[in-house]
Amino acid sequence: MNKKQWQFILKYSASQAEGCGRAALPNRPGNGQFFGLPKRNAMHGFSLIEIAVVLIVISVLMVIVAAPLGSIRAQRATEDTNAKLAALDATIAVYVAQNGRLPCPANGTLDGTANANAGLEQINVGVTACTLVNQTSGVVPWKTLGVQLADVTDGWGNVFTYRVDESLIRAQAMNFTACSPGGTGAAMGGAPNFTCAPCTSATFPAACTPPATVIAGRGIRVRDVGGTLLADPAAAVSTGVAYVVISHGENRNDSYSPQGVLQVGGTPASGTEEARNAANLPNTPAGTFYLVDSPAMYADGVTHFDDIVLRRTILALASKAGLAPRAY
């Protein structure tokens, strides 16, 4: 800074001290000029290079932020789905306790937001068979269970698929209170609709039916992605499940929307075994039909599996409903 500039500063400062105003310093920063520097045009904008750099930075930040946000959304959807499945497990047990049987599936192709029949179990007048052919397009019958459509909609916005052992929808088919674990007698009725023979302390054990005899060959077969049997009706004591409820997960494939629309084309594509759980497939043929439950496998390809599955064995459900076998 030269001598003339210092003199100017001192002179200007002295004049400001004598007055009471706050006159703006013509040459201060912000007025476009500072001690002889050229004035910058106030309307000067950003160059194309500056704009490009800003856009690149924003794009990078969006990529960095998007990944964790996607994971958070998926985690919340999974937690919401698991909470609804737990509540549904209790709701089904209450229905069994009150009715002595399981409900048939509702028709997933009906618009749950507009059709009065949506959410109602599809069952014949005699309460002996479900009327959806092979339970194709079956979903949880929310109205029959006394809950709302939202209660049977998973975290990704689709209705839970529902499958049931059809022999367990008959009147009192889930009531095992007359059975005795120590009994040695035969069951009543014919396969697959066996029931427990009446049992008392006076007729025990010869006239009392063990529960294993009643559930023999009954239940839905379940495997994992690797082919291991998780529930087997053909086991010495059947481990087949009474019902299966399925959320089709993040890819949403093969589930029904609340409006009755089948969801297809989601990514990643369903794996080979995951596709067995499709809501629009029939539960046939009887001898080889099975559903799939497995830990999540998110990699693309034939092993992909993101379904979330709720299942209960026959006797576990009877116990939860208060209709388990009793000792005599």
C-alpha positions as CSV (number, residue, x, y, z in Angstrom):
1,M,0.0,0.0,0.0
2,N,1.5,3.3,-1.1
3,K,1.7,6.6,0.8
4,K,-1.2,8.3,-1.0
5,Q,-3.5,5.4,-0.1
6,W,-2.6,5.6,3.6
7,Q,-3.2,9.4,3.5
8,F,-6.6,8.8,1.9
9,I,-7.6,6.3,4.7
10,L,-6.5,8.6,7.5
11,K,-8.3,11.6,6.0
12,Y,-11.5,9.7,5.4
13,S,-11.5,8.2,8.9
14,A,-11.1,11.7,10.5
15,S,-14.0,13.1,8.5
16,Q,-16.2,10.2,9.7
17,A,-15.3,10.8,13.3
18,E,-16.4,14.4,13.0
19,G,-19.8,13.6,11.5
20,C,-22.7,11.6,12.7
21,G,-23.7,9.9,9.5
22,R,-22.7,6.5,8.1
23,A,-21.8,7.4,4.5
24,A,-20.8,4.4,2.5
25,L,-17.1,4.1,1.6
26,P,-17.1,4.3,-2.2
27,N,-14.0,2.0,-2.4
28,R,-14.9,-0.6,0.2
29,P,-15.4,-4.3,-0.7
30,G,-18.9,-5.0,-1.9
31,N,-19.1,-1.9,-4.0
32,G,-17.1,-3.5,-6.7
33,Q,-13.8,-1.7,-6.2
34,F,-11.1,-1.8,-3.6
35,F,-8.2,0.6,-3.7
36,G,-7.9,0.8,-7.5
37,L,-9.1,-2.7,-8.3
38,P,-11.5,-2.8,-11.3
39,K,-15.2,-2.9,-10.5
40,R,-16.9,-6.3,-11.1
41,N,-20.3,-6.2,-12.9
42,A,-23.0,-6.9,-10.3
43,M,-24.9,-8.9,-12.9
44,H,-22.0,-11.3,-13.6
45,G,-23.3,-15.0,-13.6
46,F,-21.8,-18.4,-13.2
47,S,-19.8,-19.8,-16.1
48,L,-20.9,-23.1,-17.8
49,I,-17.9,-24.8,-16.2
50,E,-19.0,-23.6,-12.7
51,I,-22.5,-24.9,-13.3
52,A,-21.3,-28.2,-14.6
53,V,-19.1,-28.7,-11.5
54,V,-22.1,-27.9,-9.2
55,L,-24.3,-30.4,-11.0
56,I,-21.6,-33.1,-10.8
57,V,-21.2,-32.5,-7.0
58,I,-25.0,-32.7,-6.5
59,S,-25.2,-35.9,-8.6
60,V,-22.5,-37.5,-6.5
61,L,-24.2,-36.5,-3.2
62,M,-27.5,-37.9,-4.5
63,V,-25.9,-41.3,-5.2
64,I,-24.2,-41.3,-1.8
65,V,-27.4,-40.5,0.0
66,A,-29.8,-42.7,-2.1
67,A,-28.2,-46.0,-1.1
68,P,-28.6,-45.7,2.7
69,L,-32.1,-44.2,2.2
70,G,-33.1,-47.2,0.1
71,S,-31.8,-49.5,2.8
72,I,-33.7,-47.7,5.5
73,R,-37.0,-47.9,3.5
74,A,-36.5,-51.6,2.9
75,Q,-35.8,-52.2,6.6
76,R,-38.9,-50.3,7.6
77,A,-41.0,-52.2,5.1
78,T,-39.6,-55.5,6.5
79,E,-40.3,-54.5,10.1
80,D,-43.8,-53.4,9.2
81,T,-44.4,-56.7,7.4
82,N,-43.1,-58.8,10.3
83,A,-45.3,-56.8,12.8
84,K,-48.4,-57.4,10.7
85,L,-47.6,-61.1,10.3
86,A,-47.2,-61.5,14.1
87,A,-50.6,-59.8,14.6
88,L,-52.2,-62.0,12.0
89,D,-50.8,-65.1,13.6
90,A,-52.7,-64.1,16.8
91,T,-55.8,-63.2,14.8
92,I,-56.0,-66.6,13.1
93,A,-55.5,-68.3,16.4
94,V,-58.5,-66.4,17.8
95,Y,-60.6,-67.3,14.8
96,V,-59.7,-71.0,15.3
97,A,-60.5,-70.8,19.0
98,Q,-63.9,-69.3,18.2
99,N,-64.8,-71.5,15.2
100,G,-62.9,-74.7,15.7
101,R,-61.6,-74.5,12.1
102,L,-59.5,-72.4,9.7
103,P,-61.0,-70.0,7.1
104,C,-60.7,-70.5,3.4
105,P,-58.8,-68.0,1.3
106,A,-60.5,-64.9,-0.1
107,N,-60.3,-64.1,-3.8
108,G,-57.3,-61.9,-4.5
109,T,-58.5,-60.8,-7.9
110,L,-61.4,-58.8,-6.4
111,D,-60.8,-55.1,-5.7
112,G,-60.5,-54.8,-2.0
113,T,-61.3,-51.1,-2.0
114,A,-64.6,-51.4,-3.9
115,N,-66.0,-55.0,-4.1
116,A,-68.2,-56.1,-1.2
117,N,-67.1,-59.7,-1.6
118,A,-63.4,-58.9,-1.4
119,G,-61.9,-60.2,1.9
120,L,-64.5,-62.8,2.5
121,E,-63.5,-66.5,2.6
122,Q,-64.6,-68.5,-0.4
123,I,-66.3,-71.5,1.1
124,N,-69.2,-73.8,0.1
125,V,-72.5,-73.8,2.0
126,G,-71.7,-77.1,3.7
127,V,-68.4,-75.8,5.1
128,T,-66.7,-78.7,3.6
129,A,-64.6,-77.2,0.8
130,C,-63.0,-73.9,-0.4
131,T,-64.6,-72.7,-3.6
132,L,-61.5,-71.1,-5.1
133,V,-60.3,-73.8,-7.4
134,N,-57.1,-75.2,-5.8
135,Q,-57.0,-72.0,-3.8
136,T,-55.6,-70.1,-6.9
137,S,-55.3,-66.4,-6.3
138,G,-56.1,-66.9,-2.6
139,V,-55.3,-64.1,-0.1
140,V,-55.9,-63.6,3.6
141,P,-59.7,-63.3,4.2
142,W,-59.5,-60.1,6.2
143,K,-63.3,-59.5,6.6
144,T,-63.9,-63.1,7.7
145,L,-61.1,-62.6,10.3
146,G,-62.6,-59.3,11.5
147,V,-59.6,-57.1,10.5
148,Q,-59.0,-54.3,8.0
149,L,-57.5,-54.5,4.5
150,A,-54.5,-52.5,5.8
151,D,-53.9,-55.2,8.4
152,V,-53.2,-57.8,5.7
153,T,-51.2,-55.5,3.4
154,D,-47.4,-55.9,3.6
155,G,-44.8,-53.1,3.9
156,W,-44.6,-52.9,0.1
157,G,-48.3,-52.3,-0.3
158,N,-49.5,-55.8,-1.4
159,V,-52.0,-58.2,0.2
160,F,-50.7,-61.3,1.9
161,T,-51.1,-64.6,0.0
162,Y,-52.8,-67.3,2.0
163,R,-52.8,-71.1,1.7
164,V,-54.6,-73.6,4.0
165,D,-54.8,-77.4,4.4
166,E,-58.4,-77.7,3.1
167,S,-59.1,-80.6,5.5
168,L,-58.8,-78.1,8.3
169,I,-61.6,-75.8,7.1
170,R,-64.3,-78.2,8.1
171,A,-66.4,-77.7,11.3
172,Q,-64.3,-78.5,14.4
173,A,-61.4,-79.9,12.3
174,M,-59.0,-77.9,14.4
175,N,-60.4,-79.1,17.7
176,F,-58.1,-81.7,19.3
177,T,-59.4,-81.5,22.8
178,A,-60.9,-85.0,22.6
179,C,-57.5,-86.5,21.6
180,S,-55.1,-87.9,24.2
181,P,-51.3,-88.1,23.7
182,G,-51.4,-91.4,25.6
183,G,-54.3,-92.9,23.7
184,T,-54.0,-96.0,21.6
185,G,-57.4,-96.1,19.8
186,A,-58.3,-95.3,16.2
187,A,-59.5,-92.0,14.8
188,M,-63.1,-91.4,13.7
189,G,-64.0,-90.6,10.1
190,G,-62.0,-91.2,7.0
191,A,-58.8,-89.7,5.6
192,P,-58.0,-86.9,5.3
193,N,-60.8,-85.8,7.6
194,F,-60.0,-87.8,10.7
195,T,-61.3,-86.6,14.1
196,C,-60.6,-87.6,17.7
197,A,-62.8,-90.3,19.2
198,P,-64.5,-89.2,22.4
199,C,-62.2,-89.9,25.3
200,T,-62.8,-90.1,29.1
201,S,-60.7,-91.4,32.0
202,A,-63.0,-94.5,31.9
203,T,-62.2,-95.3,28.3
204,F,-58.5,-94.3,28.4
205,P,-56.3,-95.5,26.6
206,A,-57.9,-98.0,24.3
207,A,-60.8,-95.9,23.1
208,C,-58.8,-92.6,23.0
209,T,-57.1,-91.3,19.8
210,P,-53.6,-90.0,19.9
211,P,-53.2,-86.7,18.0
212,A,-50.5,-88.2,15.7
213,T,-53.2,-90.5,14.2
214,V,-55.5,-87.6,13.4
215,I,-52.9,-85.4,11.7
216,A,-51.3,-88.2,9.8
217,G,-50.6,-87.1,6.2
218,R,-52.2,-83.7,6.8
219,G,-50.7,-80.3,6.4
220,I,-48.9,-78.3,3.7
221,R,-45.4,-79.3,2.7
222,V,-42.7,-76.6,3.0
223,R,-39.1,-76.6,1.7
224,D,-36.3,-74.1,1.7
225,V,-34.5,-72.9,-1.4
226,G,-32.0,-75.7,-1.2
227,G,-34.7,-78.4,-1.1
228,T,-34.6,-79.3,2.6
229,L,-38.0,-80.2,4.0
230,L,-39.0,-77.8,6.7
231,A,-42.6,-79.2,7.1
232,D,-43.5,-82.7,6.0
233,P,-46.9,-84.3,6.2
234,A,-45.4,-87.7,5.3
235,A,-43.2,-87.7,8.5
236,A,-43.9,-90.4,11.1
237,V,-45.7,-87.7,13.1
238,S,-46.8,-85.1,10.5
239,T,-44.9,-81.8,10.7
240,G,-47.1,-80.3,7.9
241,V,-48.3,-76.8,8.4
242,A,-52.0,-75.9,8.9
243,Y,-51.6,-72.6,6.9
244,V,-49.1,-70.4,5.2
245,V,-49.2,-66.6,4.8
246,I,-46.8,-65.0,2.4
247,S,-45.5,-61.5,1.8
248,H,-43.9,-61.5,-1.6
249,G,-41.3,-59.0,-0.5
250,E,-39.5,-56.1,-2.0
251,N,-39.7,-57.2,-5.6
252,R,-43.5,-57.7,-5.1
253,N,-43.7,-60.3,-7.8
254,D,-46.7,-62.6,-8.0
255,S,-48.7,-60.9,-5.2
256,Y,-52.0,-59.1,-5.5
257,S,-52.4,-55.4,-4.9
258,P,-55.4,-54.2,-2.7
259,Q,-57.1,-53.4,-6.0
260,G,-56.9,-57.0,-7.1
261,V,-54.1,-56.6,-9.7
262,L,-51.4,-59.3,-10.0
263,Q,-47.9,-57.7,-9.6
264,V,-45.4,-58.8,-12.2
265,G,-42.1,-57.6,-13.7
266,G,-40.5,-56.6,-10.4
267,T,-36.8,-56.6,-10.0
268,P,-34.8,-58.6,-9.2
269,A,-36.8,-61.4,-10.9
270,S,-38.1,-64.1,-8.6
271,G,-35.8,-67.1,-8.1
272,T,-36.9,-70.6,-9.2
273,E,-38.1,-71.7,-5.8
274,E,-39.5,-68.2,-4.9
275,A,-41.8,-68.5,-7.9
276,R,-43.4,-71.5,-6.2
277,N,-45.1,-69.1,-3.8
278,A,-46.9,-67.2,-6.5
279,A,-50.4,-66.2,-5.5
280,N,-51.9,-67.1,-8.8
281,L,-50.6,-70.7,-8.8
282,P,-52.8,-73.6,-7.7
283,N,-51.8,-75.8,-4.7
284,T,-51.5,-78.9,-6.9
285,P,-50.6,-81.6,-7.6
286,A,-51.5,-82.9,-4.1
287,G,-48.7,-85.4,-3.9
288,T,-45.8,-83.0,-4.8
289,F,-47.1,-79.5,-4.1
290,Y,-45.0,-77.5,-1.7
291,L,-44.4,-73.9,-0.6
292,V,-41.1,-72.3,0.1
293,D,-39.6,-70.6,3.2
294,S,-36.0,-69.6,3.4
295,P,-33.7,-66.9,4.7
296,A,-33.5,-63.9,2.4
297,M,-31.2,-64.3,-0.6
298,Y,-31.0,-61.0,-2.5
299,A,-28.5,-61.8,-5.3
300,D,-30.0,-61.8,-8.8
301,G,-30.6,-65.2,-10.3
302,V,-32.3,-68.5,-9.8
303,T,-31.6,-68.5,-6.0
304,H,-33.1,-65.1,-5.3
305,F,-35.6,-65.2,-2.5
306,D,-37.1,-62.2,-0.6
307,D,-40.5,-63.6,0.5
308,I,-41.4,-63.3,4.2
309,V,-43.4,-66.4,5.3
310,L,-45.6,-67.1,8.3
311,R,-46.5,-70.8,9.0
312,R,-47.9,-72.9,11.8
313,T,-47.9,-76.6,12.3
314,I,-51.3,-78.1,13.0
315,L,-50.8,-78.9,16.7
316,A,-48.9,-75.7,17.4
317,L,-51.9,-73.8,16.1
318,A,-54.4,-75.9,18.1
319,S,-52.3,-75.3,21.2
320,K,-52.3,-71.5,20.6
321,A,-56.0,-71.6,20.1
322,G,-56.6,-73.5,23.3
323,L,-57.8,-76.6,21.4
324,A,-54.8,-78.9,22.0
325,P,-55.0,-82.6,23.0
326,R,-55.7,-83.2,26.7
327,A,-54.2,-85.9,29.0
328,Y,-56.6,-88.4,30.7
